Amino acid sequence: MRHPARTGLALTLALAFAATGCATATDGRPASGGPGAAGAAGTVSAVSCGHEVAPAAPPRRAVTLDQTSTEILLALGLQDRMAGTANLKTKIPAAYEAAYADVPVIAPKIATGEQLRAAAPDLVVAGSADLFTKDRAGTREELAALKVPTFVSAVDCPRLDPADRNPFELLFSDYEKLGGLFGGDTAQRGRHLAAEQRAAVLRVREGSPVRRDADRPTVVFLYSVFNGMPYVAGGTGLPSEMSRIVGAKNAFDDIGEDWPEVSWEEVARRDPDLIVVGDLSERGRPGDSAAEKRAELTAHPVVSRLHAVRDDHILQVPGIELDPSVRSVHTLGLLADGVKDLGRAH
């Protein structure tokens, strides 16, 4: 990060995020309200990517298939009702370390069907639908046949109309739906977390200048470099929404994918004002670390001549926060500060 000690909005959001992680576990009482419809014995059902999720009772043995889902449940104080986690990509935040230490890890990477069934889950939660395939945890239909309900983040529902794809709002609906499914105090916790983060997004939006499209600074979000090729944020993912909120424009908004592969020459042609580098060094794949990405930027004969590279308009952020997660409001604050540092905001 160009400025290792932030004292502005990003720090405020980080502190709010840490406070959220201090929730305690619930007592498992059924929900009395919140999203979803009341079912038998006071349980709550919800619709998740076209599937009805209707646990027979408030879940006691939830399994999360990715880090995003793990951290959402920890933010809701549900560590005592988790039977397993999988697919850790980076360090768990300090606010959640103690809670995470009490949750079994059923697989360090992507969980198989055998590993999932061995955990005897009563709810399986994932941030992306592609974790529910025959060669991974099993399809949602297969698990439903075993009477195991499944939940997929609303952010990854493929049938959504593009006009409805506000990643932050979809993420906040996850908090509310999951809180309702677990019931008791967790329903209120889900609503509170959604309200708290909506307010954080609104503060950033209200603190950002409204610009005409021609005046908006452009941003390239560099997620990874694989086999020498850059993967950047396209127009369907969270970074485009972040850009709009802070009064900037994602330089690759015109590509209808979350993280398309492009060429370095195309990055140079779009000549961004700011380059956001996602650090995924703990994931361990070639091209994941921020240092490797910076090296690619400065070594390329054309990209190295861009003013954003020459003037070090490069903002390092946690890579995991560029995908929708309970932490993403933190990187939204970092981006707002980074855009202001360009000297374009008043």
Number of C-alpha atoms within 10 A of each C-alpha: 16 12 12 7 8 13 10 12 19 21 15 14 23 18 11 16 23 15 12 21 23 16 18 16 17 19 14 17 15 22 22 15 16 19 22 19 15 19 13 11 10 17 23 29 23 21 16 17 18 12 15 14 22 23 21 17 19 25 22 17 18 27 31 29 29 23 21 24 25 30 23 24 26 26 28 28 23 27 28 18 22 25 24 26 29 24 19 19 18 16 10 16 14 11 17 20 13 13 21 21 11 13 19 15 20 22 17 12 14 17 23 20 17 12 17 23 15 11 18 14 21 21 25 26 24 22 25 18 19 14 21 24 15 13 11 17 22 19 18 21 15 14 18 13 10 10 15 20 23 26 25 25 25 24 26 21 16 12 8 12 8 10 6 9 19 16 22 22 15 17 22 24 19 25 26 24 26 27 29 31 28 31 28 19 21 29 25 19 23 29 22 17 22 21 15 16 24 15 12 20 22 13 14 23 18 11 15 20 17 16 13 9 11 8 12 21 21 21 27 26 28 24 28 27 20 13 8 13 14 23 19 27 30 24 20 20 22 23 31 24 20 27 23 15 23 28 24 27 24 24 25 25 20 10 13 14 15 18 22 16 16 15 14 18 13 12 20 15 12 14 20 22 22 27 24 25 26 23 26 21 18 12 16 11 12 15 23 22 23 25 14 15 22 19 13 19 22 16 12 13 12 14 21 17 16 21 14 19 19 13 11 14 20 22 20 24 22 21 25 20 20 26 21 22 24 26 23 26 25 26 22 28 23 25 27 24 22 23 24 16 14 13 8 11 18 6
